[in-house]
Amino acid sequence: MIKKSENSDTEAKLLVKHIRMSVSKARRVIDQIRGRSYEETLMILELMPYRLSYPILKLVYSAAANASQNMGLNEANLFISKIEVNRDAIVKKSRPRARGRSYPIQKKTCHIKIVLKEKSKKSKL
């Protein structure tokens, strides 16, 4: 999705729904990359020891590819202006246990929204 704001800054948005990961564990990774440049974000996510860093790395990579392909933005000038994680529905299952009982299993899902902007040339002076 492409949005043009009043000050002619273009921003690329990516909204991914129903991701099978916990919100609190995803926020732990996302808080580290908020406000950073695209290249710095890729380096941070590749070196993080968390298991959820790889799916988030793929999302950031996809958002940057969409911004460069659809809008013609340079990937070197992109930075993550906004990234947020919201809770989604919980998939509930039951696991059979001894003596005919059942044990509830809750699989949590989330939505991730990424907004990429291009660095303005005025800020480099």
C-alpha positions as a Markdown table, in Angstrom:
| # | Residue | x | y | z |
|---|---|---|---|---|
| 1 | Met | 0.0 | 0.0 | 0.0 |
| 2 | Ile | 1.4 | 3.4 | -1.0 |
| 3 | Lys | 0.5 | 6.6 | 0.8 |
| 4 | Lys | 1.5 | 10.1 | -0.2 |
| 5 | Ser | 1.3 | 12.6 | 2.7 |
| 6 | Glu | 1.1 | 16.4 | 2.6 |
| 7 | Asn | 4.8 | 17.0 | 2.8 |
| 8 | Ser | 5.4 | 14.8 | -0.2 |
| 9 | Asp | 7.2 | 12.1 | 1.7 |
| 10 | Thr | 6.4 | 8.7 | 0.3 |
| 11 | Glu | 6.0 | 5.9 | 2.6 |
| 12 | Ala | 5.6 | 2.2 | 1.9 |
| 13 | Lys | 3.4 | 0.2 | 4.3 |
| 14 | Leu | 3.2 | -3.5 | 4.8 |
| 15 | Leu | 0.5 | -5.2 | 6.9 |
| 16 | Val | 0.9 | -8.9 | 7.6 |
| 17 | Lys | -1.9 | -10.7 | 9.4 |
| 18 | His | -2.3 | -14.0 | 11.2 |
| 19 | Ile | 1.4 | -14.6 | 11.9 |
| 20 | Arg | 1.9 | -17.6 | 14.2 |
| 21 | Met | 4.1 | -16.0 | 16.9 |
| 22 | Ser | 3.5 | -14.5 | 20.3 |
| 23 | Val | 3.1 | -10.8 | 20.6 |
| 24 | Ser | 5.4 | -10.4 | 23.6 |
| 25 | Lys | 8.2 | -12.3 | 21.9 |
| 26 | Ala | 7.8 | -10.4 | 18.7 |
| 27 | Arg | 7.9 | -7.1 | 20.5 |
| 28 | Arg | 11.2 | -8.1 | 22.1 |
| 29 | Val | 12.7 | -8.2 | 18.6 |
| 30 | Ile | 10.8 | -5.3 | 17.1 |
| 31 | Asp | 11.8 | -2.8 | 19.8 |
| 32 | Gln | 15.4 | -3.2 | 18.8 |
| 33 | Ile | 14.9 | -2.2 | 15.2 |
| 34 | Arg | 12.4 | 0.7 | 15.4 |
| 35 | Gly | 13.7 | 3.9 | 13.9 |
| 36 | Arg | 16.8 | 2.3 | 12.4 |
| 37 | Ser | 18.0 | 2.4 | 8.8 |
| 38 | Tyr | 17.2 | -0.6 | 6.5 |
| 39 | Glu | 20.8 | -1.8 | 6.2 |
| 40 | Glu | 21.3 | -1.6 | 9.9 |
| 41 | Thr | 18.1 | -3.4 | 10.6 |
| 42 | Leu | 19.2 | -6.3 | 8.4 |
| 43 | Met | 22.5 | -6.6 | 10.3 |
| 44 | Ile | 20.8 | -6.5 | 13.7 |
| 45 | Leu | 18.2 | -9.1 | 12.8 |
| 46 | Glu | 20.7 | -11.5 | 11.3 |
| 47 | Leu | 22.8 | -11.5 | 14.5 |
| 48 | Met | 20.0 | -11.7 | 17.0 |
| 49 | Pro | 19.8 | -15.0 | 18.9 |
| 50 | Tyr | 16.0 | -15.1 | 18.9 |
| 51 | Arg | 14.0 | -17.6 | 16.8 |
| 52 | Leu | 11.5 | -14.9 | 15.7 |
| 53 | Ser | 14.1 | -12.6 | 14.2 |
| 54 | Tyr | 14.2 | -14.6 | 10.9 |
| 55 | Pro | 10.5 | -14.2 | 10.1 |
| 56 | Ile | 10.7 | -10.5 | 11.0 |
| 57 | Leu | 13.8 | -10.2 | 8.8 |
| 58 | Lys | 11.8 | -11.7 | 5.9 |
| 59 | Leu | 9.0 | -9.2 | 6.5 |
| 60 | Val | 11.4 | -6.2 | 6.5 |
| 61 | Tyr | 13.1 | -7.5 | 3.4 |
| 62 | Ser | 9.8 | -7.9 | 1.6 |
| 63 | Ala | 8.6 | -4.4 | 2.6 |
| 64 | Ala | 11.8 | -2.9 | 1.2 |
| 65 | Ala | 11.5 | -4.9 | -2.0 |
| 66 | Asn | 7.9 | -3.6 | -2.4 |
| 67 | Ala | 9.1 | 0.0 | -1.8 |
| 68 | Ser | 11.8 | -0.2 | -4.4 |
| 69 | Gln | 9.8 | -2.2 | -6.9 |
| 70 | Asn | 6.5 | -0.4 | -6.7 |
| 71 | Met | 7.5 | 3.1 | -5.8 |
| 72 | Gly | 11.1 | 3.3 | -7.2 |
| 73 | Leu | 12.7 | 4.1 | -3.8 |
| 74 | Asn | 16.3 | 3.4 | -3.1 |
| 75 | Glu | 16.8 | 0.7 | -0.5 |
| 76 | Ala | 19.9 | 2.4 | 0.9 |
| 77 | Asn | 17.9 | 5.5 | 1.9 |
| 78 | Leu | 15.0 | 3.7 | 3.6 |
| 79 | Phe | 14.5 | 3.6 | 7.3 |
| 80 | Ile | 11.8 | 2.1 | 9.5 |
| 81 | Ser | 9.6 | 5.0 | 10.7 |
| 82 | Lys | 7.0 | 2.9 | 12.3 |
| 83 | Ile | 6.7 | -0.8 | 13.2 |
| 84 | Glu | 4.0 | -2.2 | 15.5 |
| 85 | Val | 2.7 | -5.6 | 16.6 |
| 86 | Asn | -0.9 | -6.2 | 17.5 |
| 87 | Arg | -2.6 | -9.2 | 19.1 |
| 88 | Asp | -4.8 | -11.4 | 16.9 |
| 89 | Ala | -7.1 | -14.3 | 17.6 |
| 90 | Ile | -5.9 | -17.3 | 19.7 |
| 91 | Val | -6.3 | -20.7 | 18.1 |
| 92 | Lys | -7.5 | -23.0 | 20.8 |
| 93 | Lys | -7.0 | -26.8 | 20.6 |
| 94 | Ser | -7.2 | -29.6 | 23.1 |
| 95 | Arg | -4.6 | -32.3 | 23.7 |
| 96 | Pro | -5.8 | -35.7 | 24.9 |
| 97 | Arg | -4.5 | -36.7 | 28.3 |
| 98 | Ala | -4.8 | -39.8 | 30.5 |
| 99 | Arg | -8.1 | -41.1 | 31.8 |
| 100 | Gly | -10.1 | -39.3 | 29.0 |
| 101 | Arg | -9.2 | -35.8 | 30.1 |
| 102 | Ser | -8.1 | -33.0 | 27.8 |
| 103 | Tyr | -5.5 | -30.3 | 28.2 |
| 104 | Pro | -6.0 | -26.9 | 26.5 |
| 105 | Ile | -3.5 | -25.6 | 24.0 |
| 106 | Gln | -3.5 | -21.9 | 23.0 |
| 107 | Lys | -1.6 | -20.9 | 19.9 |
| 108 | Lys | -1.2 | -17.1 | 19.8 |
| 109 | Thr | -1.1 | -15.1 | 16.6 |
| 110 | Cys | -0.4 | -11.5 | 15.8 |
| 111 | His | -0.5 | -8.7 | 13.1 |
| 112 | Ile | 2.7 | -6.8 | 12.2 |
| 113 | Lys | 2.6 | -3.4 | 10.5 |
| 114 | Ile | 5.7 | -1.9 | 9.0 |
| 115 | Val | 6.0 | 1.6 | 7.6 |
| 116 | Leu | 9.2 | 2.5 | 5.6 |
| 117 | Lys | 10.1 | 6.1 | 4.7 |
| 118 | Glu | 12.9 | 7.5 | 2.6 |
| 119 | Lys | 15.5 | 9.7 | 4.3 |
| 120 | Ser | 15.1 | 13.3 | 3.1 |
| 121 | Lys | 18.1 | 14.9 | 1.6 |
| 122 | Lys | 17.7 | 18.0 | 3.8 |
| 123 | Ser | 18.6 | 16.1 | 6.9 |
| 124 | Lys | 22.0 | 15.0 | 5.6 |
| 125 | Leu | 23.3 | 18.6 | 5.5 |
